[in-house]
Amino acid sequence: MTIDIKNVWYNPANAAFEGRIDIQRNGKSFRYPCSVEGPMTLPMADVRRRMTLLARAMSDSPPSIWSKS
């Protein structure tokens, strides 16, 4: 599994860091939007760690809850 954090910014209206996490697994790429609440002074290492945990939790969701198109 490869995790790539992209486009992280601070949204003052929501008092949260927002960004996109791409996870590569079994030759497929999955993209997850993530939001981490906290002050603008929250260390970026903490933001990245929390975003990674959120994306991994979404990525590890059981297939029974996936949407079908």
N, CA, C and O atoms as a GROMACS GRO file, in nm:
protein
  276
    1MET      N    1   0.085  -0.117   0.000
    1MET     CA    2   0.000   0.000   0.000
    1MET      C    3   0.090   0.124   0.000
    1MET      O    4   0.186   0.133   0.077
    2THR      N    5   0.057   0.218  -0.089
    2THR     CA    6   0.129   0.344  -0.096
    2THR      C    7   0.031   0.457  -0.065
    2THR      O    8  -0.080   0.460  -0.118
    3ILE      N    9   0.073   0.549   0.022
    3ILE     CA   10  -0.012   0.662   0.060
    3ILE      C   11   0.056   0.791   0.018
    3ILE      O   12   0.173   0.814   0.048
    4ASP      N   13  -0.020   0.876  -0.053
    4ASP     CA   14   0.032   1.003  -0.102
    4ASP      C   15  -0.063   1.114  -0.060
    4ASP      O   16  -0.180   1.114  -0.098
    5ILE      N   17  -0.014   1.210   0.019
    5ILE     CA   18  -0.094   1.322   0.066
    5ILE      C   19  -0.074   1.438  -0.031
    5ILE      O   20   0.040   1.478  -0.058
    6LYS      N   21  -0.186   1.493  -0.083
    6LYS     CA   22  -0.177   1.600  -0.181
    6LYS      C   23  -0.269   1.716  -0.142
    6LYS      O   24  -0.372   1.697  -0.078
    7ASN      N   25  -0.229   1.835  -0.184
    7ASN     CA   26  -0.314   1.953  -0.175
    7ASN      C   27  -0.370   1.979  -0.034
    7ASN      O   28  -0.492   1.986  -0.018
    8VAL      N   29  -0.286   1.992   0.064
    8VAL     CA   30  -0.331   2.023   0.200
    8VAL      C   31  -0.337   2.174   0.217
    8VAL      O   32  -0.241   2.244   0.185
    9TRP      N   33  -0.448   2.223   0.268
    9TRP     CA   34  -0.465   2.366   0.294
    9TRP      C   35  -0.542   2.384   0.423
    9TRP      O   36  -0.604   2.290   0.474
   10TYR      N   37  -0.539   2.505   0.476
   10TYR     CA   38  -0.614   2.536   0.597
   10TYR      C   39  -0.738   2.614   0.558
   10TYR      O   40  -0.730   2.714   0.487
   11ASN      N   41  -0.853   2.569   0.604
   11ASN     CA   42  -0.980   2.635   0.578
   11ASN      C   43  -1.023   2.705   0.707
   11ASN      O   44  -1.074   2.639   0.798
   12PRO      N   45  -1.004   2.838   0.717
   12PRO     CA   46  -1.037   2.908   0.841
   12PRO      C   47  -1.186   2.906   0.873
   12PRO      O   48  -1.224   2.914   0.990
   13ALA      N   49  -1.271   2.897   0.772
   13ALA     CA   50  -1.416   2.893   0.796
   13ALA      C   51  -1.456   2.767   0.874
   13ALA      O   52  -1.551   2.769   0.953
   14ASN      N   53  -1.383   2.658   0.851
   14ASN     CA   54  -1.411   2.532   0.921
   14ASN      C   55  -1.312   2.504   1.033
   14ASN      O   56  -1.325   2.404   1.104
   15ALA      N   57  -1.212   2.590   1.048
   15ALA     CA   58  -1.105   2.568   1.146
   15ALA      C   59  -1.047   2.427   1.129
   15ALA      O   60  -1.032   2.352   1.226
   16ALA      N   61  -1.015   2.395   1.004
   16ALA     CA   62  -0.966   2.260   0.975
   16ALA      C   63  -0.871   2.261   0.856
   16ALA      O   64  -0.881   2.344   0.765
   17PHE      N   65  -0.778   2.166   0.860
   17PHE     CA   66  -0.694   2.138   0.745
   17PHE      C   67  -0.772   2.044   0.655
   17PHE      O   68  -0.839   1.952   0.703
   18GLU      N   69  -0.764   2.066   0.526
   18GLU     CA   70  -0.833   1.981   0.430
   18GLU      C   71  -0.734   1.937   0.324
   18GLU      O   72  -0.638   2.008   0.293
   19GLY      N   73  -0.758   1.822   0.269
   19GLY     CA   74  -0.667   1.773   0.166
   19GLY      C   75  -0.718   1.646   0.103
   19GLY      O   76  -0.825   1.595   0.135
   20ARG      N   77  -0.637   1.596   0.011
   20ARG     CA   78  -0.669   1.476  -0.064
   20ARG      C   79  -0.562   1.372  -0.036
   20ARG      O   80  -0.442   1.402  -0.038
   21ILE      N   81  -0.605   1.251  -0.010
   21ILE     CA   82  -0.514   1.140   0.014
   21ILE      C   83  -0.538   1.036  -0.095
   21ILE      O   84  -0.650   0.992  -0.116
   22ASP      N   85  -0.430   0.998  -0.163
   22ASP     CA   86  -0.438   0.892  -0.263
   22ASP      C   87  -0.374   0.767  -0.204
   22ASP      O   88  -0.262   0.771  -0.153
   23ILE      N   89  -0.445   0.656  -0.212
   23ILE     CA   90  -0.394   0.528  -0.165
   23ILE      C   91  -0.388   0.433  -0.283
   23ILE      O   92  -0.488   0.413  -0.353
   24GLN      N   93  -0.272   0.374  -0.305
   24GLN     CA   94  -0.254   0.273  -0.409
   24GLN      C   95  -0.253   0.137  -0.341
   24GLN      O   96  -0.173   0.111  -0.250
   25ARG      N   97  -0.342   0.051  -0.386
   25ARG     CA   98  -0.352  -0.083  -0.328
   25ARG      C   99  -0.386  -0.182  -0.437
   25ARG      O  100  -0.481  -0.162  -0.514
   26ASN      N  101  -0.310  -0.288  -0.443
   26ASN     CA  102  -0.334  -0.395  -0.542
   26ASN      C  103  -0.346  -0.340  -0.684
   26ASN      O  104  -0.432  -0.384  -0.761
   27GLY      N  105  -0.260  -0.245  -0.718
   27GLY     CA  106  -0.258  -0.192  -0.853
   27GLY      C  107  -0.368  -0.092  -0.884
   27GLY      O  108  -0.379  -0.046  -0.998
   28LYS      N  109  -0.449  -0.056  -0.786
   28LYS     CA  110  -0.557   0.040  -0.806
   28LYS      C  111  -0.532   0.162  -0.718
   28LYS      O  112  -0.471   0.153  -0.612
   29SER      N  113  -0.581   0.277  -0.765
   29SER     CA  114  -0.566   0.402  -0.691
   29SER      C  115  -0.702   0.446  -0.638
   29SER      O  116  -0.801   0.446  -0.710
   30PHE      N  117  -0.704   0.484  -0.511
   30PHE     CA  118  -0.826   0.530  -0.446
   30PHE      C  119  -0.799   0.668  -0.386
   30PHE      O  120  -0.693   0.692  -0.328
   31ARG      N  121  -0.893   0.759  -0.402
   31ARG     CA  122  -0.876   0.897  -0.357
   31ARG      C  123  -0.978   0.929  -0.248
   31ARG      O  124  -1.097   0.900  -0.262
   32TYR      N  125  -0.928   0.989  -0.138
   32TYR     CA  126  -1.014   1.021  -0.025
   32TYR      C  127  -0.997   1.167   0.017
   32TYR      O  128  -0.885   1.212   0.036
   33PRO      N  129  -1.107   1.240   0.031
   33PRO     CA  130  -1.098   1.375   0.087
   33PRO      C  131  -1.091   1.363   0.239
   33PRO      O  132  -1.165   1.284   0.299
   34CYS      N  133  -1.004   1.440   0.301
   34CYS     CA  134  -0.989   1.432   0.446
   34CYS      C  135  -0.991   1.572   0.507
   34CYS      O  136  -0.947   1.669   0.445
   35SER      N  137  -1.044   1.580   0.628
   35SER     CA  138  -1.049   1.706   0.701
   35SER      C  139  -1.006   1.680   0.845
   35SER      O  140  -1.055   1.588   0.910
   36VAL      N  141  -0.914   1.762   0.893
   36VAL     CA  142  -0.862   1.749   1.030
   36VAL      C  143  -0.885   1.881   1.102
   36VAL      O  144  -0.825   1.982   1.066
   37GLU      N  145  -0.970   1.881   1.202
   37GLU     CA  146  -0.997   2.002   1.278
   37GLU      C  147  -0.880   2.036   1.368
   37GLU      O  148  -0.813   1.948   1.422
   38GLY      N  149  -0.857   2.166   1.383
   38GLY     CA  150  -0.750   2.211   1.471
   38GLY      C  151  -0.709   2.352   1.437
   38GLY      O  152  -0.752   2.408   1.336
   39PRO      N  153  -0.624   2.411   1.521
   39PRO     CA  154  -0.578   2.547   1.494
   39PRO      C  155  -0.479   2.549   1.378
   39PRO      O  156  -0.419   2.447   1.344
   40MET      N  157  -0.463   2.665   1.319
   40MET     CA  158  -0.371   2.680   1.207
   40MET      C  159  -0.228   2.647   1.249
   40MET      O  160  -0.144   2.616   1.164
   41THR      N  161  -0.200   2.653   1.379
   41THR     CA  162  -0.066   2.625   1.430
   41THR      C  163  -0.041   2.476   1.456
   41THR      O  164   0.067   2.439   1.501
   42LEU      N  165  -0.139   2.392   1.426
   42LEU     CA  166  -0.121   2.248   1.445
   42LEU      C  167  -0.004   2.203   1.359
   42LEU      O  168  -0.002   2.231   1.239
   43PRO      N  169   0.094   2.134   1.415
   43PRO     CA  170   0.210   2.091   1.337
   43PRO      C  171   0.169   2.005   1.216
   43PRO      O  172   0.084   1.918   1.227
   44MET      N  173   0.232   2.032   1.103
   44MET     CA  174   0.198   1.961   0.979
   44MET      C  175   0.220   1.810   0.994
   44MET      O  176   0.149   1.732   0.930
   45ALA      N  177   0.315   1.769   1.074
   45ALA     CA  178   0.337   1.625   1.096
   45ALA      C  179   0.212   1.563   1.159
   45ALA      O  180   0.174   1.451   1.124
   46ASP      N  181   0.148   1.634   1.252
   46ASP     CA  182   0.025   1.585   1.315
   46ASP      C  183  -0.090   1.581   1.215
   46ASP      O  184  -0.168   1.486   1.212
   47VAL      N  185  -0.100   1.685   1.133
   47VAL     CA  186  -0.204   1.691   1.030
   47VAL      C  187  -0.190   1.573   0.936
   47VAL      O  188  -0.287   1.504   0.908
   48ARG      N  189  -0.070   1.548   0.887
   48ARG     CA  190  -0.045   1.440   0.793
   48ARG      C  191  -0.073   1.303   0.856
   48ARG      O  192  -0.131   1.215   0.792
   49ARG      N  193  -0.034   1.286   0.980
   49ARG     CA  194  -0.058   1.159   1.050
   49ARG      C  195  -0.209   1.134   1.064
   49ARG      O  196  -0.257   1.024   1.038
   50ARG      N  197  -0.283   1.237   1.106
   50ARG     CA  198  -0.427   1.222   1.125
   50ARG      C  199  -0.499   1.200   0.992
   50ARG      O  200  -0.594   1.122   0.985
   51MET      N  201  -0.455   1.270   0.887
   51MET     CA  202  -0.516   1.249   0.755
   51MET      C  203  -0.491   1.107   0.705
   51MET      O  204  -0.579   1.044   0.646
   52THR      N  205  -0.370   1.058   0.728
   52THR     CA  206  -0.337   0.922   0.688
   52THR      C  207  -0.426   0.821   0.760
   52THR      O  208  -0.475   0.727   0.698
   53LEU      N  209  -0.446   0.841   0.890
   53LEU     CA  210  -0.533   0.750   0.965
   53LEU      C  211  -0.676   0.753   0.913
   53LEU      O  212  -0.740   0.649   0.901
   54LEU      N  213  -0.727   0.873   0.882
   54LEU     CA  214  -0.863   0.885   0.829
   54LEU      C  215  -0.877   0.814   0.695
   54LEU      O  216  -0.971   0.738   0.673
   55ALA      N  217  -0.783   0.838   0.606
   55ALA     CA  218  -0.789   0.776   0.473
   55ALA      C  219  -0.777   0.625   0.482
   55ALA      O  220  -0.847   0.552   0.411
   56ARG      N  221  -0.690   0.577   0.568
   56ARG     CA  222  -0.676   0.431   0.583
   56ARG      C  223  -0.803   0.370   0.638
   56ARG      O  224  -0.842   0.260   0.596
   57ALA      N  225  -0.870   0.438   0.730
   57ALA     CA  226  -0.996   0.387   0.785
   57ALA      C  227  -1.102   0.380   0.674
   57ALA      O  228  -1.178   0.284   0.667
   58MET      N  229  -1.106   0.483   0.588
   58MET     CA  230  -1.202   0.480   0.477
   58MET      C  231  -1.164   0.372   0.377
   58MET      O  232  -1.252   0.305   0.322
   59SER      N  233  -1.036   0.354   0.353
   59SER     CA  234  -0.989   0.256   0.255
   59SER      C  235  -1.014   0.114   0.303
   59SER      O  236  -1.034   0.023   0.221
   60ASP      N  237  -1.012   0.094   0.432
   60ASP     CA  238  -1.030  -0.040   0.487
   60ASP      C  239  -1.176  -0.074   0.514
   60ASP      O  240  -1.205  -0.175   0.578
   61SER      N  241  -1.268   0.010   0.465
   61SER     CA  242  -1.410  -0.016   0.485
   61SER      C  243  -1.451  -0.144   0.415
   61SER      O  244  -1.399  -0.176   0.307
   62PRO      N  245  -1.542  -0.218   0.475
   62PRO     CA  246  -1.585  -0.344   0.411
   62PRO      C  247  -1.660  -0.318   0.280
   62PRO      O  248  -1.731  -0.218   0.269
   63PRO      N  249  -1.645  -0.407   0.183
   63PRO     CA  250  -1.711  -0.388   0.052
   63PRO      C  251  -1.862  -0.373   0.061
   63PRO      O  252  -1.923  -0.314  -0.029
   64SER      N  253  -1.924  -0.423   0.166
   64SER     CA  254  -2.070  -0.416   0.177
   64SER      C  255  -2.122  -0.271   0.188
   64SER      O  256  -2.240  -0.246   0.163
   65ILE      N  257  -2.035  -0.175   0.225
   65ILE     CA  258  -2.081  -0.037   0.236
   65ILE      C  259  -2.036   0.049   0.117
   65ILE      O  260  -2.064   0.169   0.115
   66TRP      N  261  -1.966  -0.008   0.020
   66TRP     CA  262  -1.920   0.069  -0.096
   66TRP      C  263  -2.040   0.109  -0.183
   66TRP      O  264  -2.138   0.035  -0.192
   67SER      N  265  -2.030   0.224  -0.245
   67SER     CA  266  -2.135   0.265  -0.339
   67SER      C  267  -2.111   0.195  -0.472
   67SER      O  268  -1.998   0.160  -0.506
   68LYS      N  269  -2.216   0.174  -0.546
   68LYS     CA  270  -2.205   0.110  -0.675
   68LYS      C  271  -2.252   0.210  -0.780
   68LYS      O  272  -2.352   0.279  -0.761
   69SER      N  273  -2.178   0.217  -0.892
   69SER     CA  274  -2.219   0.310  -0.999
   69SER      C  275  -2.269   0.236  -1.120
   69SER      O  276  -2.307   0.298  -1.219
   0.00000   0.00000   0.00000
